[in-house]
Amino acid sequence: MDTTVLKWIERVRHELQPLNEKILNHPYLQALNAGRIERERLRIFAVQQSYIIGSDLRSVAQIVARASSEGSREFFLELLEGERAALKALELFSAGVAAAPGTPVSDEPLPGAFAYCAFVAWLSLYASEAEFAGALLINLPVWGANCGRMADALRSRYGFSEAEVAFFTMFASAPAGFEERAAMVITQGLAHGVAQTKIRQAASLLQGYELLFWDTMAQASRLTTSK
């Protein structure tokens, strides 16, 4: 593995750190940790994630079909299997919030939440494999950290079981070697002329849509956000 690519990825992470900090310290997570989100409104999160994961499954399948090398195909196939497992685990969380008392919440997709997977779909159709892998390499550790915090809060504050929070715990840590395999896809892309600026731009946009997702969750849960 070319260590210069890993060092460049770390520079991109550093450049995007202010944006990532907004995601990692989001008011939604703070409210959840304090038990201030009504249990029935947790269903909003489950509903929106069902749309996102359902869309991401198709997007990753699309990039698998476009893969230009065996290594790239294997990397994206691993992502595809992860999405399938996530969708299965989400069913348990959805069941845990389906019977919550209180005002019913809408089952419609929220534009601010759906924007994330809409951009992932765009990446799968129009971007290079390196841009797709680079965006996820920056995004997934941040998403995973938030999922880990959500799992802790859902167990301690809301009494969810381990099975019911499996959706969150499976994202909390990346599979072994994930970063190295993603960096390999990026290295191949750079060798074939993909510009570093394109990869960074994809990562920056995806993080912007990630923040929009959390803002939307807060707003739908009747919280206020400060950007």
C-alpha positions in Angstrom: 0.0 0.0 0.0 1.3 3.4 -0.9 1.6 5.2 2.4 1.4 8.6 0.6 -2.3 8.0 -0.1 -3.0 7.2 3.6 -1.1 10.4 4.6 -3.2 12.4 2.0 -6.4 10.9 3.4 -5.4 12.1 6.9 -4.8 15.6 5.5 -8.3 15.6 4.0 -9.7 14.4 7.4 -7.9 17.3 9.0 -9.2 19.8 6.5 -12.8 18.5 7.1 -12.4 18.3 10.9 -14.5 21.4 11.6 -17.4 19.9 9.6 -16.9 16.5 11.2 -16.9 18.0 14.7 -20.3 19.5 14.0 -21.5 16.0 13.2 -19.8 14.3 16.1 -21.1 16.9 18.6 -24.5 17.3 17.2 -27.4 18.5 19.4 -29.4 15.4 18.4 -26.9 13.1 20.0 -26.6 15.3 23.1 -30.4 15.3 23.5 -30.6 11.5 23.0 -27.8 11.0 25.6 -29.9 13.1 28.0 -33.1 11.1 27.2 -34.8 14.3 25.9 -36.0 12.7 22.6 -39.5 11.2 23.0 -39.4 7.5 22.4 -42.0 7.6 19.7 -40.0 10.1 17.8 -37.1 7.6 17.6 -39.2 6.0 14.9 -38.4 9.0 12.7 -34.8 7.8 12.7 -35.7 4.2 11.9 -38.0 5.3 9.0 -35.5 7.6 7.4 -32.7 5.0 7.7 -34.9 2.4 6.0 -35.1 4.7 3.0 -31.4 5.5 3.1 -30.2 1.9 3.4 -32.6 0.7 0.8 -31.3 3.3 -1.6 -27.6 2.7 -0.7 -28.0 -1.0 -1.4 -28.9 -0.1 -5.0 -26.1 2.4 -5.2 -23.4 0.1 -4.0 -24.7 -2.6 -6.4 -24.4 -0.1 -9.2 -20.7 0.7 -8.3 -20.0 -3.1 -8.0 -21.3 -3.5 -11.6 -19.0 -0.6 -12.7 -15.9 -1.9 -10.9 -12.8 -1.9 -13.1 -10.7 -4.3 -11.1 -11.1 -7.4 -9.0 -9.8 -5.7 -5.9 -12.2 -2.8 -6.4 -15.1 -5.2 -7.0 -14.3 -7.1 -3.8 -14.1 -3.9 -1.8 -17.6 -2.8 -3.0 -19.0 -6.3 -2.6 -18.0 -6.2 1.0 -19.8 -2.9 1.4 -22.9 -4.4 -0.3 -22.9 -7.3 2.2 -22.6 -4.7 5.0 -25.6 -2.8 3.7 -27.7 -6.0 3.5 -26.8 -6.9 7.1 -27.6 -3.3 8.2 -31.0 -3.5 6.6 -31.7 -6.7 8.5 -30.6 -5.3 11.8 -32.6 -2.1 11.2 -35.8 -4.3 11.3 -35.1 -5.1 15.0 -34.7 -1.4 15.9 -37.8 -0.5 13.9 -39.8 -3.1 15.7 -38.6 -1.7 19.0 -40.0 1.8 18.3 -43.1 0.8 16.3 -45.2 0.2 19.3 -44.1 3.3 21.2 -47.1 5.4 22.5 -47.6 9.0 21.5 -48.4 11.0 18.4 -47.8 8.9 15.2 -44.9 10.0 13.0 -45.0 10.2 9.2 -43.6 7.3 7.2 -42.6 9.7 4.3 -39.0 10.4 3.5 -37.7 13.7 4.6 -35.8 15.7 2.0 -33.0 16.7 4.4 -32.4 13.0 5.4 -32.8 11.6 1.9 -30.3 14.0 0.4 -27.4 11.9 1.7 -28.4 8.8 -0.2 -29.4 10.8 -3.2 -25.8 12.0 -3.4 -24.5 8.4 -2.9 -26.7 7.4 -5.8 -25.1 10.2 -7.9 -21.7 9.0 -6.9 -22.6 5.5 -8.0 -23.7 6.7 -11.4 -21.4 9.5 -12.3 -18.3 9.5 -10.1 -15.2 7.4 -10.2 -14.7 4.4 -8.0 -12.0 6.4 -6.2 -14.4 9.3 -5.4 -17.0 6.8 -4.1 -14.4 5.0 -1.9 -12.8 8.2 -0.8 -16.1 9.8 0.3 -17.1 6.7 2.3 -13.6 6.4 3.8 -14.0 9.9 5.3 -17.7 9.5 6.1 -18.1 6.0 7.7 -15.8 6.5 10.7 -17.7 9.6 11.7 -21.1 7.9 11.1 -19.8 4.9 13.1 -18.7 7.0 16.0 -22.2 8.5 16.2 -23.8 5.1 15.9 -21.7 3.9 18.8 -22.9 6.8 20.9 -26.5 6.1 19.9 -26.2 2.5 20.9 -25.0 3.5 24.3 -27.7 6.0 24.8 -30.5 3.7 23.5 -29.4 1.0 26.0 -28.9 3.2 29.0 -31.6 5.8 28.6 -34.3 4.0 26.7 -33.8 0.4 27.7 -33.2 -1.1 24.3 -31.8 -4.6 24.1 -28.5 -5.6 22.4 -30.5 -7.1 19.5 -32.5 -3.9 19.1 -29.3 -1.7 18.9 -27.4 -4.1 16.6 -27.9 -1.7 13.7 -25.9 0.8 15.5 -23.2 -1.5 17.0 -22.4 -3.0 13.6 -21.5 0.4 12.3 -19.6 1.5 15.4 -16.4 -0.1 14.2 -15.1 -0.6 10.6 -14.3 -4.1 9.4 -10.6 -5.0 9.7 -8.6 -3.7 6.8 -11.4 -1.4 5.5 -9.2 1.7 5.3 -6.4 -0.1 3.5 -8.8 -1.6 1.0 -10.5 1.7 0.4 -7.1 3.4 0.0 -6.2 0.7 -2.6 -9.2 1.8 -4.7 -8.2 5.4 -4.4 -4.6 4.6 -5.4 -5.8 2.8 -8.5 -8.0 5.8 -9.3 -5.2 8.3 -8.9 -3.0 6.1 -11.2 -5.7 6.3 -13.9 -5.9 10.1 -13.7 -8.6 10.8 -11.1 -7.8 14.2 -9.6 -7.3 14.4 -5.8 -9.5 17.5 -5.8 -12.4 15.3 -7.1 -12.0 12.8 -4.3 -11.8 15.5 -1.7 -14.8 17.3 -3.2 -16.9 14.1 -3.0 -15.9 13.6 0.6 -16.7 17.2 1.6 -20.1 17.0 -0.1 -21.0 13.7 1.6 -20.0 15.1 5.0 -22.2 18.1 4.3 -25.1 15.8 3.5 -24.3 13.8 6.7 -24.6 17.0 8.8 -27.9 17.8 7.0 -29.2 14.4 8.0 -28.5 15.0 11.7 -30.0 18.5 11.4 -33.1 17.0 9.9 -33.4 14.4 12.7 -33.1 17.1 15.3 -35.7 19.3 13.6 -38.1 16.4 13.1 -37.6 15.4 16.7 -38.6 19.0 17.8 -35.1 20.0 18.8 -33.3 23.2 17.7 -29.9 23.1 16.1 -27.0 25.5 16.0 -24.6 25.3 13.1 
